């Protein structure tokens, strides 16, 4: 694989998500308290959550076996 392609594959990726009002408000308050952007806070929280799971970080399709019916995906959602 050529070096340029390897570098491009390691570039940060952007995503878009929909949050409930309460989750958004909690994230906004926390980001202001910590003096960071909401985007930076969300990236940090996601990376931290993945780091603390029993599974190593993996490509998106590989997380939870890529199966939407996986037990991990069906766990009850926490509320804010």
mmCIF file of the C-alpha atoms, coordinates in Angstrom:
data_MODEL
# 
_entry.id   MODEL 
# 
loop_
_atom_site.group_PDB 
_atom_site.id 
_atom_site.type_symbol 
_atom_site.label_atom_id 
_atom_site.label_alt_id 
_atom_site.label_comp_id 
_atom_site.label_asym_id 
_atom_site.label_entity_id 
_atom_site.label_seq_id 
_atom_site.pdbx_PDB_ins_code 
_atom_site.Cartn_x 
_atom_site.Cartn_y 
_atom_site.Cartn_z 
_atom_site.occupancy 
_atom_site.B_iso_or_equiv 
_atom_site.pdbx_formal_charge 
_atom_site.auth_seq_id 
_atom_site.auth_comp_id 
_atom_site.auth_asym_id 
_atom_site.auth_atom_id 
_atom_site.pdbx_PDB_model_num 
ATOM 1  C CA . UNK A 1 1  ? 0.000   0.000  0.000  1.00 0.00 ? 1  UNK A CA 1 
ATOM 2  C CA . UNK A 1 2  ? 1.486   3.363  -0.867 1.00 0.00 ? 2  UNK A CA 1 
ATOM 3  C CA . UNK A 1 3  ? 2.351   5.837  1.903  1.00 0.00 ? 3  UNK A CA 1 
ATOM 4  C CA . UNK A 1 4  ? -0.143  8.518  0.793  1.00 0.00 ? 4  UNK A CA 1 
ATOM 5  C CA . UNK A 1 5  ? -3.068  6.087  0.961  1.00 0.00 ? 5  UNK A CA 1 
ATOM 6  C CA . UNK A 1 6  ? -2.017  4.894  4.437  1.00 0.00 ? 6  UNK A CA 1 
ATOM 7  C CA . UNK A 1 7  ? -1.903  8.489  5.688  1.00 0.00 ? 7  UNK A CA 1 
ATOM 8  C CA . UNK A 1 8  ? -5.340  9.272  4.228  1.00 0.00 ? 8  UNK A CA 1 
ATOM 9  C CA . UNK A 1 9  ? -6.844  6.231  5.928  1.00 0.00 ? 9  UNK A CA 1 
ATOM 10 C CA . UNK A 1 10 ? -5.690  7.505  9.333  1.00 0.00 ? 10 UNK A CA 1 
ATOM 11 C CA . UNK A 1 11 ? -7.331  10.918 8.921  1.00 0.00 ? 11 UNK A CA 1 
ATOM 12 C CA . UNK A 1 12 ? -10.097 11.718 11.432 1.00 0.00 ? 12 UNK A CA 1 
ATOM 13 C CA . UNK A 1 13 ? -13.605 10.975 10.144 1.00 0.00 ? 13 UNK A CA 1 
ATOM 14 C CA . UNK A 1 14 ? -16.740 13.051 10.605 1.00 0.00 ? 14 UNK A CA 1 
ATOM 15 C CA . UNK A 1 15 ? -20.120 11.642 11.589 1.00 0.00 ? 15 UNK A CA 1 
ATOM 16 C CA . UNK A 1 16 ? -23.560 13.059 12.202 1.00 0.00 ? 16 UNK A CA 1 
ATOM 17 C CA . UNK A 1 17 ? -25.795 11.874 15.042 1.00 0.00 ? 17 UNK A CA 1 
ATOM 18 C CA . UNK A 1 18 ? -29.174 12.821 16.471 1.00 0.00 ? 18 UNK A CA 1 
ATOM 19 C CA . UNK A 1 19 ? -29.381 13.423 20.219 1.00 0.00 ? 19 UNK A CA 1 
ATOM 20 C CA . UNK A 1 20 ? -32.268 13.959 22.576 1.00 0.00 ? 20 UNK A CA 1 
ATOM 21 C CA . UNK A 1 21 ? -32.670 17.451 23.958 1.00 0.00 ? 21 UNK A CA 1 
ATOM 22 C CA . UNK A 1 22 ? -31.489 16.341 27.405 1.00 0.00 ? 22 UNK A CA 1 
ATOM 23 C CA . UNK A 1 23 ? -28.344 14.607 26.129 1.00 0.00 ? 23 UNK A CA 1 
ATOM 24 C CA . UNK A 1 24 ? -27.486 17.616 23.971 1.00 0.00 ? 24 UNK A CA 1 
ATOM 25 C CA . UNK A 1 25 ? -28.027 19.987 26.883 1.00 0.00 ? 25 UNK A CA 1 
ATOM 26 C CA . UNK A 1 26 ? -25.866 17.849 29.207 1.00 0.00 ? 26 UNK A CA 1 
ATOM 27 C CA . UNK A 1 27 ? -23.067 17.699 26.642 1.00 0.00 ? 27 UNK A CA 1 
ATOM 28 C CA . UNK A 1 28 ? -23.277 21.438 26.027 1.00 0.00 ? 28 UNK A CA 1 
ATOM 29 C CA . UNK A 1 29 ? -23.047 22.218 29.748 1.00 0.00 ? 29 UNK A CA 1 
ATOM 30 C CA . UNK A 1 30 ? -20.119 19.843 30.233 1.00 0.00 ? 30 UNK A CA 1 
ATOM 31 C CA . UNK A 1 31 ? -18.243 21.158 27.194 1.00 0.00 ? 31 UNK A CA 1 
ATOM 32 C CA . UNK A 1 32 ? -18.594 24.713 28.514 1.00 0.00 ? 32 UNK A CA 1 
ATOM 33 C CA . UNK A 1 33 ? -17.412 23.660 31.986 1.00 0.00 ? 33 UNK A CA 1 
ATOM 34 C CA . UNK A 1 34 ? -14.369 21.927 30.521 1.00 0.00 ? 34 UNK A CA 1 
ATOM 35 C CA . UNK A 1 35 ? -13.618 24.699 28.032 1.00 0.00 ? 35 UNK A CA 1 
ATOM 36 C CA . UNK A 1 36 ? -13.720 22.475 24.971 1.00 0.00 ? 36 UNK A CA 1 
ATOM 37 C CA . UNK A 1 37 ? -15.912 22.197 21.914 1.00 0.00 ? 37 UNK A CA 1 
ATOM 38 C CA . UNK A 1 38 ? -18.852 19.819 22.001 1.00 0.00 ? 38 UNK A CA 1 
ATOM 39 C CA . UNK A 1 39 ? -17.326 17.928 19.078 1.00 0.00 ? 39 UNK A CA 1 
ATOM 40 C CA . UNK A 1 40 ? -14.077 17.451 20.996 1.00 0.00 ? 40 UNK A CA 1 
ATOM 41 C CA . UNK A 1 41 ? -15.954 16.334 24.118 1.00 0.00 ? 41 UNK A CA 1 
ATOM 42 C CA . UNK A 1 42 ? -18.037 13.813 22.162 1.00 0.00 ? 42 UNK A CA 1 
ATOM 43 C CA . UNK A 1 43 ? -14.935 12.392 20.447 1.00 0.00 ? 43 UNK A CA 1 
ATOM 44 C CA . UNK A 1 44 ? -13.204 12.094 23.830 1.00 0.00 ? 44 UNK A CA 1 
ATOM 45 C CA . UNK A 1 45 ? -16.204 10.384 25.455 1.00 0.00 ? 45 UNK A CA 1 
ATOM 46 C CA . UNK A 1 46 ? -16.612 7.905  22.585 1.00 0.00 ? 46 UNK A CA 1 
ATOM 47 C CA . UNK A 1 47 ? -12.904 7.035  22.527 1.00 0.00 ? 47 UNK A CA 1 
ATOM 48 C CA . UNK A 1 48 ? -12.888 6.661  26.317 1.00 0.00 ? 48 UNK A CA 1 
ATOM 49 C CA . UNK A 1 49 ? -15.949 4.392  26.243 1.00 0.00 ? 49 UNK A CA 1 
ATOM 50 C CA . UNK A 1 50 ? -14.388 2.213  23.547 1.00 0.00 ? 50 UNK A CA 1 
ATOM 51 C CA . UNK A 1 51 ? -11.092 2.079  25.431 1.00 0.00 ? 51 UNK A CA 1 
ATOM 52 C CA . UNK A 1 52 ? -12.866 0.777  28.532 1.00 0.00 ? 52 UNK A CA 1 
ATOM 53 C CA . UNK A 1 53 ? -14.769 -2.006 26.826 1.00 0.00 ? 53 UNK A CA 1 
ATOM 54 C CA . UNK A 1 54 ? -13.439 -5.534 26.830 1.00 0.00 ? 54 UNK A CA 1 
ATOM 55 C CA . UNK A 1 55 ? -13.047 -5.387 23.047 1.00 0.00 ? 55 UNK A CA 1 
ATOM 56 C CA . UNK A 1 56 ? -10.107 -3.633 21.386 1.00 0.00 ? 56 UNK A CA 1 
ATOM 57 C CA . UNK A 1 57 ? -10.928 -0.662 19.152 1.00 0.00 ? 57 UNK A CA 1 
ATOM 58 C CA . UNK A 1 58 ? -11.897 -2.021 15.764 1.00 0.00 ? 58 UNK A CA 1 
ATOM 59 C CA . UNK A 1 59 ? -13.301 -0.802 12.467 1.00 0.00 ? 59 UNK A CA 1 
ATOM 60 C CA . UNK A 1 60 ? -16.937 0.274  12.821 1.00 0.00 ? 60 UNK A CA 1 
ATOM 61 C CA . UNK A 1 61 ? -18.435 -2.762 11.104 1.00 0.00 ? 61 UNK A CA 1 
ATOM 62 C CA . UNK A 1 62 ? -16.484 -5.042 13.400 1.00 0.00 ? 62 UNK A CA 1 
ATOM 63 C CA . UNK A 1 63 ? -17.779 -3.573 16.671 1.00 0.00 ? 63 UNK A CA 1 
ATOM 64 C CA . UNK A 1 64 ? -20.382 -5.908 18.201 1.00 0.00 ? 64 UNK A CA 1 
ATOM 65 C CA . UNK A 1 65 ? -19.772 -8.303 15.334 1.00 0.00 ? 65 UNK A CA 1 
ATOM 66 C CA . UNK A 1 66 ? -21.512 -5.929 12.942 1.00 0.00 ? 66 UNK A CA 1 
ATOM 67 C CA . UNK A 1 67 ? -24.793 -7.501 14.026 1.00 0.00 ? 67 UNK A CA 1 
ATOM 68 C CA . UNK A 1 68 ? -27.546 -4.988 14.924 1.00 0.00 ? 68 UNK A CA 1 
ATOM 69 C CA . UNK A 1 69 ? -29.283 -7.705 16.958 1.00 0.00 ? 69 UNK A CA 1 
ATOM 70 C CA . UNK A 1 70 ? -26.211 -8.240 19.131 1.00 0.00 ? 70 UNK A CA 1 
ATOM 71 C CA . UNK A 1 71 ? -26.918 -8.225 22.869 1.00 0.00 ? 71 UNK A CA 1 
ATOM 72 C CA . UNK A 1 72 ? -24.625 -5.226 23.437 1.00 0.00 ? 72 UNK A CA 1 
ATOM 73 C CA . UNK A 1 73 ? -26.784 -3.118 21.147 1.00 0.00 ? 73 UNK A CA 1 
ATOM 74 C CA . UNK A 1 74 ? -29.974 -4.166 22.858 1.00 0.00 ? 74 UNK A CA 1 
ATOM 75 C CA . UNK A 1 75 ? -28.879 -3.122 26.351 1.00 0.00 ? 75 UNK A CA 1 
ATOM 76 C CA . UNK A 1 76 ? -31.092 -0.566 28.026 1.00 0.00 ? 76 UNK A CA 1 
ATOM 77 C CA . UNK A 1 77 ? -30.035 2.986  27.239 1.00 0.00 ? 77 UNK A CA 1 
ATOM 78 C CA . UNK A 1 78 ? -28.941 5.179  30.091 1.00 0.00 ? 78 UNK A CA 1 
ATOM 79 C CA . UNK A 1 79 ? -30.800 8.447  30.576 1.00 0.00 ? 79 UNK A CA 1 
ATOM 80 C CA . UNK A 1 80 ? -29.388 11.830 31.392 1.00 0.00 ? 80 UNK A CA 1 
# 
